[in-house]
Amino acid sequence: MTKNKQHRLGTEPTWQSLVIVCRACAKRSKGPKGFTAKSFAGEARRTSKDVRPRPRIILSTCLGLCPKKAQAVAVVGAGGGLRIAAMQSLDDAANVPDMLRHAAAPAGPAPDERGAGQIARP
């Protein structure tokens, strides 16, 4: 006999960032050569194993970016930042941890002309 599991609305996920890999890019005739979306997702998982908290890596339908000879990847960080990239080889999966760090960083104030990082007061 199985228990009925109650799904609670509004529960917190165990992950705080997403890596979305377009599944349709690899199927296009002008898509990337030499790898599939699934193999890219696996390589991205392997390269981001040291990123804490671990990101959720998912395959999606078409993201609508459609880069020529590349794989579309979108990264949504814990800070709400969004990064989009066109990956041309499996070696580009090594860039996913950097994309996660940049997307997770909260957007701060714009630096002034001197580059000191402070807002100029009138």
Secondary structure, 3 states (H helix, E strand, C coil): CCCCCCCCCCCCCCCCCEEEEECCHHHCCCCCCCCCHHHHHHHHHHHCCCCCCCCEEEEECCCCCCCCCCEEEEEECCCCCEEEEEECCHHHHHHHHHHHHHHHCCCCCCCCCCCCCCCCCC
